[in-house]
């Protein structure tokens, strides 16, 4: 069992609840309340800004050029690909600068930023993993049960269920697993605690869409 699998196994119940959240199932069925989806997208826009900041901090904490480059590449990918999905805001005449940040988004992003400031490179890498890889797992789960022709959420599903994104998730996990030999038992306990907390925060983040 590799490092990422060990981390997932340490919070299997939470991980399953996250990657099989009703948010994804309702997206696949096209039954998610549209206003709920827009509410989620608004908060996701704010989240991704903080998420990119964390990757910038990951680069800063890098101990060598390889570690710095990994973080920078992921930051650029988020900026150029995921943020592009938020062109919807322009089409709907939504001013993202006027969006009030949801308490669930605040809890999640401030936790990440706290790890970015107080933790080391591996702490932050693990904290960023559930979002990056979990979205790919959810996308992979729901893409085959989606009728893209009649689903208004097909753009989201295509992004995270796309082979390119799934491959990016595999690259992320392979990179994370490469650190397994330098992790002590005490260090793993800390990483597992971070991973579990972030996974729970992901569940609460998807809950935002279900409030409407």
KAWO-V787314 format. One record per residue. N is the residue number from 1. PSI is psi as a letter, one per 30 degrees, with the letter a starting at -180 (999 if undefined). OMEGA is omega in whole degrees, 0 to 359 (* if undefined). NEAR is the number of other C-alpha atoms within 10 Angstrom. Layout:
BEGIN
n->N psi->PSI omega->OMEGA near->NEAR
n->N psi->PSI omega->OMEGA near->NEAR
END
This chain:
BEGIN
n->1 psi->k omega->182 near->7
n->2 psi->l omega->186 near->12
n->3 psi->e omega->182 near->19
n->4 psi->e omega->178 near->22
n->5 psi->e omega->178 near->12
n->6 psi->e omega->179 near->13
n->7 psi->e omega->177 near->22
n->8 psi->e omega->182 near->18
n->9 psi->f omega->181 near->15
n->10 psi->f omega->177 near->16
n->11 psi->h omega->187 near->17
n->12 psi->e omega->180 near->15
n->13 psi->e omega->180 near->12
n->14 psi->e omega->181 near->20
n->15 psi->e omega->178 near->23
n->16 psi->e omega->179 near->15
n->17 psi->e omega->179 near->14
n->18 psi->e omega->187 near->26
n->19 psi->f omega->176 near->26
n->20 psi->g omega->181 near->18
n->21 psi->k omega->179 near->16
n->22 psi->f omega->176 near->17
n->23 psi->e omega->180 near->23
n->24 psi->e omega->180 near->22
n->25 psi->e omega->180 near->18
n->26 psi->e omega->173 near->15
n->27 psi->e omega->182 near->22
n->28 psi->e omega->181 near->25
n->29 psi->f omega->183 near->17
n->30 psi->g omega->185 near->18
n->31 psi->f omega->179 near->13
n->32 psi->k omega->178 near->20
n->33 psi->k omega->186 near->16
n->34 psi->e omega->179 near->15
n->35 psi->e omega->176 near->13
n->36 psi->e omega->178 near->18
n->37 psi->e omega->179 near->20
n->38 psi->e omega->178 near->15
n->39 psi->e omega->177 near->18
n->40 psi->e omega->182 near->21
n->41 psi->e omega->178 near->18
n->42 psi->e omega->180 near->22
n->43 psi->e omega->179 near->23
n->44 psi->e omega->176 near->20
n->45 psi->e omega->178 near->19
n->46 psi->e omega->181 near->19
n->47 psi->e omega->184 near->19
n->48 psi->e omega->176 near->17
n->49 psi->e omega->178 near->14
n->50 psi->e omega->180 near->18
n->51 psi->e omega->177 near->20
n->52 psi->e omega->176 near->19
n->53 psi->e omega->180 near->16
n->54 psi->e omega->176 near->25
n->55 psi->e omega->174 near->24
n->56 psi->e omega->177 near->19
n->57 psi->e omega->177 near->21
n->58 psi->e omega->176 near->28
n->59 psi->e omega->179 near->22
n->60 psi->e omega->182 near->16
n->61 psi->f omega->181 near->19
n->62 psi->k omega->183 near->18
n->63 psi->f omega->178 near->12
n->64 psi->l omega->184 near->10
n->65 psi->e omega->179 near->10
n->66 psi->e omega->181 near->11
n->67 psi->e omega->178 near->16
n->68 psi->e omega->183 near->19
n->69 psi->e omega->179 near->14
n->70 psi->e omega->181 near->16
n->71 psi->e omega->181 near->23
n->72 psi->e omega->179 near->18
n->73 psi->e omega->180 near->12
n->74 psi->e omega->178 near->17
n->75 psi->e omega->181 near->20
n->76 psi->e omega->179 near->14
n->77 psi->e omega->178 near->14
n->78 psi->e omega->180 near->17
n->79 psi->e omega->188 near->13
n->80 psi->f omega->186 near->11
n->81 psi->d omega->185 near->11
n->82 psi->e omega->180 near->16
n->83 psi->f omega->179 near->14
n->84 psi->f omega->179 near->10
n->85 psi->f omega->184 near->14
n->86 psi->g omega->170 near->15
n->87 psi->f omega->177 near->11
n->88 psi->e omega->181 near->13
n->89 psi->e omega->179 near->15
n->90 psi->e omega->181 near->10
n->91 psi->e omega->181 near->8
n->92 psi->g omega->180 near->9
n->93 psi->h omega->178 near->9
n->94 psi->k omega->177 near->13
n->95 psi->j omega->185 near->10
n->96 psi->f omega->180 near->14
n->97 psi->f omega->181 near->9
n->98 psi->g omega->182 near->7
n->99 psi->k omega->176 near->13
n->100 psi->k omega->183 near->10
n->101 psi->k omega->180 near->13
n->102 psi->k omega->182 near->15
n->103 psi->e omega->179 near->13
n->104 psi->e omega->177 near->17
n->105 psi->e omega->178 near->22
n->106 psi->e omega->181 near->15
n->107 psi->e omega->183 near->13
n->108 psi->e omega->186 near->20
n->109 psi->e omega->180 near->21
n->110 psi->e omega->175 near->13
n->111 psi->e omega->178 near->17
n->112 psi->e omega->182 near->22
n->113 psi->e omega->177 near->18
n->114 psi->e omega->176 near->12
n->115 psi->e omega->180 near->21
n->116 psi->e omega->182 near->24
n->117 psi->e omega->189 near->14
n->118 psi->f omega->184 near->9
n->119 psi->l omega->176 near->16
n->120 psi->a omega->184 near->15
n->121 psi->e omega->182 near->19
n->122 psi->e omega->176 near->17
n->123 psi->e omega->183 near->21
n->124 psi->e omega->177 near->25
n->125 psi->e omega->179 near->22
n->126 psi->e omega->179 near->21
n->127 psi->e omega->181 near->27
n->128 psi->f omega->186 near->21
n->129 psi->e omega->184 near->19
n->130 psi->e omega->179 near->26
n->131 psi->e omega->185 near->18
n->132 psi->e omega->186 near->19
n->133 psi->e omega->182 near->22
n->134 psi->e omega->178 near->20
n->135 psi->e omega->178 near->23
n->136 psi->e omega->178 near->25
n->137 psi->e omega->177 near->20
n->138 psi->e omega->180 near->21
n->139 psi->e omega->179 near->25
n->140 psi->e omega->181 near->20
n->141 psi->e omega->190 near->18
n->142 psi->f omega->186 near->21
n->143 psi->e omega->184 near->20
n->144 psi->f omega->179 near->12
n->145 psi->g omega->183 near->11
n->146 psi->k omega->171 near->19
n->147 psi->j omega->188 near->13
n->148 psi->e omega->183 near->17
n->149 psi->f omega->185 near->7
n->150 psi->g omega->184 near->10
n->151 psi->j omega->182 near->15
n->152 psi->f omega->179 near->17
n->153 psi->g omega->185 near->19
n->154 psi->e omega->181 near->18
n->155 psi->e omega->179 near->12
n->156 psi->e omega->183 near->16
n->157 psi->e omega->179 near->25
n->158 psi->e omega->181 near->17
n->159 psi->e omega->187 near->19
n->160 psi->f omega->175 near->24
n->161 psi->f omega->182 near->22
n->162 psi->k omega->181 near->16
n->163 psi->e omega->180 near->14
n->164 psi->e omega->180 near->12
n->165 psi->e omega->178 near->20
n->166 psi->e omega->178 near->20
n->167 psi->e omega->178 near->12
n->168 psi->e omega->177 near->17
n->169 psi->e omega->179 near->20
n->170 psi->e omega->178 near->14
n->171 psi->e omega->179 near->13
n->172 psi->e omega->183 near->18
n->173 psi->e omega->177 near->19
n->174 psi->e omega->179 near->14
n->175 psi->e omega->178 near->15
n->176 psi->e omega->182 near->17
n->177 psi->f omega->181 near->14
n->178 psi->f omega->181 near->11
n->179 psi->g omega->188 near->11
n->180 psi->e omega->186 near->13
n->181 psi->f omega->181 near->8
n->182 psi->g omega->183 near->9
n->183 psi->j omega->177 near->13
n->184 psi->l omega->178 near->10
n->185 psi->e omega->179 near->9
n->186 psi->e omega->180 near->8
n->187 psi->e omega->179 near->13
n->188 psi->e omega->179 near->17
n->189 psi->e omega->178 near->14
n->190 psi->e omega->180 near->12
n->191 psi->e omega->179 near->20
n->192 psi->e omega->178 near->22
n->193 psi->e omega->178 near->16
n->194 psi->e omega->182 near->20
n->195 psi->e omega->181 near->26
n->196 psi->e omega->181 near->23
n->197 psi->e omega->180 near->17
n->198 psi->e omega->178 near->24
n->199 psi->e omega->177 near->27
n->200 psi->e omega->179 near->18
n->201 psi->e omega->175 near->22
n->202 psi->e omega->178 near->24
n->203 psi->e omega->181 near->21
n->204 psi->e omega->179 near->17
n->205 psi->e omega->176 near->23
n->206 psi->f omega->178 near->21
n->207 psi->f omega->180 near->17
n->208 psi->e omega->182 near->20
n->209 psi->f omega->185 near->21
n->210 psi->f omega->183 near->17
n->211 psi->f omega->184 near->12
n->212 psi->999 omega->* near->12
END
